[in-house]
């Protein structure tokens, strides 16, 4: 994980994270969860699956045959970037670890799920705080709708950061 400062220069922000499950035989990735705050063409947060499936490869090959600029590597499913929620709503490391234990049969120790769930809760609360900073007026309105008394503070930058909600 690589950190920088957010747009306000006050809070730490993840600018890049790379999670990968690799083969012990040849060290090639099986699956990757990548996040890049400055991603251009692909979704900022995405899975890349390093596996092959005939029907999927066929679809990509046909798209490539029609227009090779659409799909650059039609026989390489790992070149696909499968979106998973963008900057604020992306999966965390704990999601990947639980996937490995529950879906792939990876070994675990007693109490592992409690640790995973505590870490996931911490992650999601941090992301919630960051989202609130990005959408302060929307947050205030939701709280007002729930019966809270919320007033804007003078001199506080409450400008919404729309990239959080619109960027792929």
HELIX and SHEET records of a PDB file:
HELIX    1   1 UNK A   54  UNK A   66  1                                  13    
HELIX    2   2 UNK A   77  UNK A   79  5                                   3    
HELIX    3   3 UNK A   93  UNK A  104  1                                  12    
HELIX    4   4 UNK A  112  UNK A  134  1                                  23    
HELIX    5   5 UNK A  136  UNK A  145  1                                  10    
HELIX    6   6 UNK A  163  UNK A  166  1                                   4    
SHEET    1   A 5 UNK A   2  UNK A   5  0                                        
SHEET    2   A 5 UNK A  12  UNK A  22 -1                                        
SHEET    3   A 5 UNK A  29  UNK A  36 -1                                        
SHEET    4   A 5 UNK A  45  UNK A  49 -1                                        
SHEET    5   A 5 UNK A  82  UNK A  83 -1                                        
END                                                                             
